[in-house]
Amino acid sequence: MANTKSAQKMVRKLNKRTAINGARRSRMRTFVRKLEDALRSGDKSAAQEAFNHAQPEIMRAAQKGILHKNTASRKVSRLASRVKALG
């Protein structure tokens, strides 16, 4: 348990930040999961639509510090190539 006033405040801030980051990470994963489902179904137009929604969410997560910038770029690139590969 935190002993000083400043340590108690830091614990409060940390808990709030953890909740915000968890919500952002969950939101990003939801969009990626929808894209994965569209890719599995084989519908190119649905996959493209899902990709158009997922890509900004992934990049926003990188901007907010949830993902590293290069990790986000790699994820987007791999998903884009999978969408493109659909016949």
ChimeraX commands (.cxc) that place a marker at each C-alpha (Angstrom):
marker #1 position 0.00,0.00,0.00 radius 0.5
marker #1 position 1.21,3.50,-0.83 radius 0.5
marker #1 position 2.37,5.44,2.22 radius 0.5
marker #1 position 2.66,9.02,1.02 radius 0.5
marker #1 position 0.10,11.37,-0.49 radius 0.5
marker #1 position 2.02,11.53,-3.77 radius 0.5
marker #1 position 2.31,7.73,-3.95 radius 0.5
marker #1 position -1.44,7.39,-3.33 radius 0.5
marker #1 position -2.13,9.87,-6.12 radius 0.5
marker #1 position 0.20,7.97,-8.46 radius 0.5
marker #1 position -1.71,4.74,-7.73 radius 0.5
marker #1 position -4.99,6.49,-8.59 radius 0.5
marker #1 position -3.52,7.85,-11.83 radius 0.5
marker #1 position -2.08,4.46,-12.73 radius 0.5
marker #1 position -5.42,2.72,-12.20 radius 0.5
marker #1 position -7.22,5.27,-14.38 radius 0.5
marker #1 position -4.58,5.02,-17.14 radius 0.5
marker #1 position -4.68,1.20,-17.02 radius 0.5
marker #1 position -8.44,1.23,-17.54 radius 0.5
marker #1 position -8.16,3.65,-20.47 radius 0.5
marker #1 position -5.37,1.63,-22.11 radius 0.5
marker #1 position -7.32,-1.60,-21.60 radius 0.5
marker #1 position -10.37,-0.11,-23.31 radius 0.5
marker #1 position -8.28,1.10,-26.24 radius 0.5
marker #1 position -6.55,-2.26,-26.61 radius 0.5
marker #1 position -9.90,-4.05,-26.47 radius 0.5
marker #1 position -11.39,-1.74,-29.09 radius 0.5
marker #1 position -8.46,-2.35,-31.43 radius 0.5
marker #1 position -8.68,-6.12,-30.97 radius 0.5
marker #1 position -12.43,-6.05,-31.67 radius 0.5
marker #1 position -11.87,-4.36,-35.03 radius 0.5
marker #1 position -9.07,-6.80,-35.89 radius 0.5
marker #1 position -11.29,-9.74,-34.92 radius 0.5
marker #1 position -14.05,-8.46,-37.22 radius 0.5
marker #1 position -11.50,-8.25,-40.03 radius 0.5
marker #1 position -10.30,-11.80,-39.29 radius 0.5
marker #1 position -13.89,-13.04,-39.51 radius 0.5
marker #1 position -14.39,-11.27,-42.83 radius 0.5
marker #1 position -11.16,-12.80,-44.16 radius 0.5
marker #1 position -12.25,-16.28,-43.05 radius 0.5
marker #1 position -15.60,-15.87,-44.80 radius 0.5
marker #1 position -13.79,-15.10,-48.06 radius 0.5
marker #1 position -15.87,-12.02,-48.92 radius 0.5
marker #1 position -13.43,-9.48,-50.36 radius 0.5
marker #1 position -15.74,-6.45,-50.13 radius 0.5
marker #1 position -16.57,-7.19,-46.47 radius 0.5
marker #1 position -12.89,-7.74,-45.73 radius 0.5
marker #1 position -11.95,-4.46,-47.41 radius 0.5
marker #1 position -14.63,-2.62,-45.43 radius 0.5
marker #1 position -13.45,-4.22,-42.17 radius 0.5
marker #1 position -9.84,-3.34,-43.04 radius 0.5
marker #1 position -10.82,0.28,-43.64 radius 0.5
marker #1 position -12.20,0.37,-40.08 radius 0.5
marker #1 position -9.41,-1.65,-38.43 radius 0.5
marker #1 position -6.43,0.19,-39.90 radius 0.5
marker #1 position -7.06,3.58,-38.23 radius 0.5
marker #1 position -7.79,1.84,-34.92 radius 0.5
marker #1 position -4.44,0.03,-35.03 radius 0.5
marker #1 position -2.58,3.23,-35.90 radius 0.5
marker #1 position -4.43,5.15,-33.19 radius 0.5
marker #1 position -3.35,2.51,-30.67 radius 0.5
marker #1 position 0.24,3.07,-31.76 radius 0.5
marker #1 position -0.18,6.82,-31.44 radius 0.5
marker #1 position -1.53,6.44,-27.91 radius 0.5
marker #1 position 1.30,4.12,-26.85 radius 0.5
marker #1 position -0.67,0.87,-26.71 radius 0.5
marker #1 position 1.45,-0.65,-29.49 radius 0.5
marker #1 position 4.89,0.22,-30.77 radius 0.5
marker #1 position 4.77,2.16,-34.04 radius 0.5
marker #1 position 6.60,-0.56,-35.99 radius 0.5
marker #1 position 4.38,-3.30,-34.55 radius 0.5
marker #1 position 1.29,-1.42,-35.69 radius 0.5
marker #1 position 2.74,-0.89,-39.16 radius 0.5
marker #1 position 3.64,-4.57,-39.41 radius 0.5
marker #1 position 0.12,-5.63,-38.37 radius 0.5
marker #1 position -1.49,-3.28,-40.90 radius 0.5
marker #1 position 0.84,-4.46,-43.64 radius 0.5
marker #1 position 0.15,-8.13,-43.00 radius 0.5
marker #1 position -3.59,-7.60,-42.82 radius 0.5
marker #1 position -3.54,-5.53,-46.01 radius 0.5
marker #1 position -1.69,-8.27,-47.87 radius 0.5
marker #1 position -4.23,-10.85,-46.66 radius 0.5
marker #1 position -7.11,-8.67,-47.88 radius 0.5
marker #1 position -5.36,-8.16,-51.20 radius 0.5
marker #1 position -4.77,-11.91,-51.58 radius 0.5
marker #1 position -8.53,-12.64,-51.50 radius 0.5
marker #1 position -9.74,-13.49,-54.97 radius 0.5
marker link #1:1,2 radius 0.2
marker link #1:2,3 radius 0.2
marker link #1:3,4 radius 0.2
marker link #1:4,5 radius 0.2
marker link #1:5,6 radius 0.2
marker link #1:6,7 radius 0.2
marker link #1:7,8 radius 0.2
marker link #1:8,9 radius 0.2
marker link #1:9,10 radius 0.2
marker link #1:10,11 radius 0.2
marker link #1:11,12 radius 0.2
marker link #1:12,13 radius 0.2
marker link #1:13,14 radius 0.2
marker link #1:14,15 radius 0.2
marker link #1:15,16 radius 0.2
marker link #1:16,17 radius 0.2
marker link #1:17,18 radius 0.2
marker link #1:18,19 radius 0.2
marker link #1:19,20 radius 0.2
marker link #1:20,21 radius 0.2
marker link #1:21,22 radius 0.2
marker link #1:22,23 radius 0.2
marker link #1:23,24 radius 0.2
marker link #1:24,25 radius 0.2
marker link #1:25,26 radius 0.2
marker link #1:26,27 radius 0.2
marker link #1:27,28 radius 0.2
marker link #1:28,29 radius 0.2
marker link #1:29,30 radius 0.2
marker link #1:30,31 radius 0.2
marker link #1:31,32 radius 0.2
marker link #1:32,33 radius 0.2
marker link #1:33,34 radius 0.2
marker link #1:34,35 radius 0.2
marker link #1:35,36 radius 0.2
marker link #1:36,37 radius 0.2
marker link #1:37,38 radius 0.2
marker link #1:38,39 radius 0.2
marker link #1:39,40 radius 0.2
marker link #1:40,41 radius 0.2
marker link #1:41,42 radius 0.2
marker link #1:42,43 radius 0.2
marker link #1:43,44 radius 0.2
marker link #1:44,45 radius 0.2
marker link #1:45,46 radius 0.2
marker link #1:46,47 radius 0.2
marker link #1:47,48 radius 0.2
marker link #1:48,49 radius 0.2
marker link #1:49,50 radius 0.2
marker link #1:50,51 radius 0.2
marker link #1:51,52 radius 0.2
marker link #1:52,53 radius 0.2
marker link #1:53,54 radius 0.2
marker link #1:54,55 radius 0.2
marker link #1:55,56 radius 0.2
marker link #1:56,57 radius 0.2
marker link #1:57,58 radius 0.2
marker link #1:58,59 radius 0.2
marker link #1:59,60 radius 0.2
marker link #1:60,61 radius 0.2
marker link #1:61,62 radius 0.2
marker link #1:62,63 radius 0.2
marker link #1:63,64 radius 0.2
marker link #1:64,65 radius 0.2
marker link #1:65,66 radius 0.2
marker link #1:66,67 radius 0.2
marker link #1:67,68 radius 0.2
marker link #1:68,69 radius 0.2
marker link #1:69,70 radius 0.2
marker link #1:70,71 radius 0.2
marker link #1:71,72 radius 0.2
marker link #1:72,73 radius 0.2
marker link #1:73,74 radius 0.2
marker link #1:74,75 radius 0.2
marker link #1:75,76 radius 0.2
marker link #1:76,77 radius 0.2
marker link #1:77,78 radius 0.2
marker link #1:78,79 radius 0.2
marker link #1:79,80 radius 0.2
marker link #1:80,81 radius 0.2
marker link #1:81,82 radius 0.2
marker link #1:82,83 radius 0.2
marker link #1:83,84 radius 0.2
marker link #1:84,85 radius 0.2
marker link #1:85,86 radius 0.2
marker link #1:86,87 radius 0.2
view
